[in-house]
Amino acid sequence: MHTVELEVLQRATDWCRRGHRPWLCTIVKTIGSSPRPPGSMLVTLDGSEFAGTLSGGCVEDDLLQKLAADSIDASLPTVVEYGVTAEENERLGLPCGGRLLVLVQRLEEPDLPWLEQVLQCLERRECLCRTLDLATGTTELAPVEFHEPLEYREDRLKQCFGPQMRMLLVGAGQLSQTLSELALAMGYEVLVTDPRQHTLDQWAGPEVPLIQGMPDEVVMEKAADRHSIIITLTHDPRIDDMALMEALSTEAWYVGALGSVRTTERRLARLQELGVPEADIARLHAPVGLSIGSKTPLEIAVAIMAQITQLRRAR
């Protein structure tokens, strides 16, 4: 889950605990181009204070004004549609032909249990699916293995909440710095580890946790669950192989290793000699990233994030 959506749930929980009745607004369907995808959320107190975003523009302003004016029925979850006409598209700044369906639900104290349970599961890095009955406003929760796409029908909404995907980069060199910037912009949590303190001291990338330690230990402590990505980038087999041996034995969703085809062949042979099972070795994405002829650090970072995005969309 992106940090924006997490902030929405935290703010909604806090307001309900204090006896307020916030509005939870969720994009449940988009037609054509849209500034934000389905599942994007905003929570507000009658249009005044708010957290999250639906469009970053006039759609939000219009919806907040409607809530402030109490012009939306609060008795049951209600769908508000934007972009029905070309004139409205132009007024709201939506792309040509774009339409948004926003589900608006008033939260109250009885909603606290499901909000708190979702936050607890996110803290444990687990996934939950919320099913909202639109005829009654009641919520049911069920655990799921991975995050699933939002599902909206006229009688119900199914929305998954899962932990932010965590990316552990082994090696604090220039490529890690570039890849960190791109991954952060795409909503990933990024950690960087390197056993060499002098390399960490030269870090010039974005502000992310820098962990000095043995890579296998860091993998087990920080990135061993199914919502983790581990990528080795040091070019030093003494560091990369140690991390990969541990990473391939975990539930990590994606394990990748930087290197040429020849370097990869030697790495695979070493892993076999070290007793890593063939089934585990088969999980390794190496050379890491899509094969697009990347040369520069930015090009390689783009290739890596493109492959990860492709695999996540196909999951």
N, C-alpha and C positions, 0 to 999 in steps of 0.2 A: 504494500500500500504506500502510495506517495505521502510525503510528509504533510501536504495540504489536506488530504482527506483525513489523516490522523488528527490533525489540528481541529477539523470540523467535529469529529466524534468526541474529542476531549472537551471542546467548548460546549457542545450539546449536553454532555454528561454533567459538567460543572453547573450549567444553568439549571438543569432539572434538579440537581441536588439542592440548589438554593431556592427551589420553589417557583422558578420561572417557567414559562410555557413557550419555548422557542419553536421557530419554524425550521423544519429540515426540508431543503429543496434539492431534488436529485434529477439530473438529466436521465430520462429513461429511454429516449429514442431520438435519433437524429435521421433526417432525410436530406440527402445532398451534402453539401459542405457544412461543417460546423466548427466553431472556435474551440470547443471542448468535447471530449468523447462521452458516450453514455457511462453513467456511474459517477461523473463529476458531481460534487456536492457543495452546498452552501448552507450554513445555519445562521439564523438571525433572530434578534428580539424585535419583532414588529417593525422591521425595516431600519432600525437604528444601528446598533452594534451588529457586526456580522464577521464570519470567518469562512474562508473558502471562495470559490469562484465558479461561475457557470459560463461566462462569456468574456469577462473582463471589459464589458462595455454596456451598451444601452439595454440589452436584455436584463441584465442584473438591475440596472437603475429602475426599469419599468416594474419589475417584479417587487423590488423593495418598496417602491411607491405604493403598489397595490396592497402589500402587507401592512404598511404604515397606515393606509386609509381603511384597513379592515374590510376590504372589498372582496376577500376570498373566504368562502365558507370553511370554517375550521372544524366542523363536526366530523368529517371523514377525509381521508387523503383525496386530494383533487389534482387533476392534470390540467396544466395551463399550457396552451400551444402558442408558439411564436413562429412567424414567417409564413402565415397562411396566404398573404397577398404580396405582390411585388412592392406595393406601397409600404407595407409593414417591414419588408426586408430592407428597404432603403432607409426607413426611419430608425430601425434598430441596428443597422450596420451589419446585418447578416449577409453572407455570400449569396449570390444570385441562386434562387431555387432552394436555399437552405431552410430547413424547418427544425425546430426544437420542441420536444415534449418534456415539460418539467413537472415532476410529481411534487406536490407541496403537502407536507404532513405536519400537523401541530403535535409536538411532543409534550408529554406531561409526566408527572411523577411515576405512573405505572410503566413508563418506557425505560426507567432507570435500570431494571435488571438486565434487559438485553443490551443496552448500551455498555454497562459495566462488564458484562460477559465478553462482549466483542473486544473491549480494551484489554481484558485479562488474557484473552487468546492471542492477541497481537503481541503482547509482552512476552508470551511463551513461544512466539514465532509459529503459530498454528493458524489454520484457515477455518472460517465459519461462513455458512451461507444463511442469510436472513431471508425468510419468506414472509412478505407482508400481504395480508388479506385486505384488499382494497374495499371490500364491502363492510368489513367490521373494524378495520384499523389495527387488528391484532398481529403480533409478530411471533414467528417460530424460528428457532435457530437449530442448525444441524452442522456437525463437523464435516469438512470435505478435505480431500488430500491436497488439491492444488486450487489456486484461484480459477474461477470459472467466469465466462462472460455473463454480463447482466442479461436477465430475461424478463421482458415486460409483456404482460397480457392485460386485457381489460379488467380481469378480476384479481390479478395478483402481480407482485413484483418479487423476483428472486435476485438478490444481490450478494455477491461474495465479498468478504473482507479478509485480506491476508496480509502477512508481514511484508515490509519493503524488501525487495530482493537485495541481498548483500553480496558485494563483490570484493573479494580479497585478492589484492595484487601482490605477488611475491617479487620484490625488487623495486627499488625506489629511483630508478633511472628516468631518463627523459620520456621514454614511451609511457611509463606509469603516470607521469605528470599529465601528459596529453590525454591518455585514456581516462584518467580520473575526471578531468574537466568534462569530457563528453558523457561519461556515465552519470555524473552528478546532474548534468543538464537533462538527462533522460529519466531521472527519478530513482536512480540506484543509490543505495548506501555504499560507500566506498571505504575500505580499510587498506592500508599499505604496510607490508612487513618486510624487513630486511635484517639479517643478522649482523650486518656491517654498520656500526653506528656512524662512521664517517660518511657513509652514503646517505643515511637518513639526515645527517646534519646539513647536507647540501640540497635538500629538497626545496624546489622552487615552484611546486605545483599548488593546487588549491588547498584550502584548510580541511584536511581529513586526518583521522587518527593515524599516527605513525607508530608502529609497534616493532621494537627491537627484540629479537628472540629467534630461537631455532624454528625454522619454517614448519616442521611437522607438528610441533607443539602448538604453534599459533593456529594452524589449520584445525586441529582438534578442538581448540578452545573457542575459536571465533567463527568458523565456517564449515561445520560438519553436518548441517541439516539440509533438507531438500529445497530450501529457499536460498541456497548459497551458490556462488560462482567463484571458482578459484582459477587464477591464471598466473603462470610462471613466466617471468620476463627478464631474468638476470643474465642469461647466456652462460651461467656457471653451473655445470651439472652437479657439483657438490651441493649447491643450494636448491636448484630446481628439482633434481631427482628426489631429494629428501621430502620436499613438499608434495611432489606428485605421488610418491609411494603412499603417503598418508591420505591425500585427497581422494585417490582412486578407491580407497577402502571405505569412504564415508558415503552418506546419502546425498552429497552435494549434487545439485542439478546439472551443473556444467563444469567441466575441468578442461582447461586449455593450456597449451605450452607454445611459446614463441620459438621459432627456429626454421631453418630452411628444410627442404625435403631430405637432404643428406644428414643434417643434424638430427632430424626426427627419426630417421632410420637407426642411427646410432643410439638415440635415446630409447627407442622401443626395445632394441637388443639388450641394453643395460637393464631395463626394467624386467625383462624376462629372466636375465641372469640373477637378478635380485629376488626372484621368486614371486613377483607380482602375477596373480592369476590372469590368464588370457582374457577372461570375461571383463576384468577390471581394466586391463589395458585397452580393450575395445571401446571403452567409454571416453578415451582421451581424444580431444579435438586438437590435432597437431598435423601440420602446421596450423596454428590457431587463426581463425578468421576466414572469411570468404576469399577465394582465390581471384583477386581483381588486379593483380600486378602491383600491389602496394609497395612503396619504397620509403616514403617519409614517415615519421612518427604519426602525423595526423592521418595519413592514408591508412596506415596499419590499424590505428585506433578505429577508424571508420569501418574497416573490414571486420574487425572483431565485434563491434557493436551491431553491425548489420547481420552477422551470423547469429548472434544471440537473439536479436529481434526476430529473425526468421524462424528460429527454433521455438521461441516462446509463442509466436502466433500459430504455429502448427501443432502446439501441444494440446 
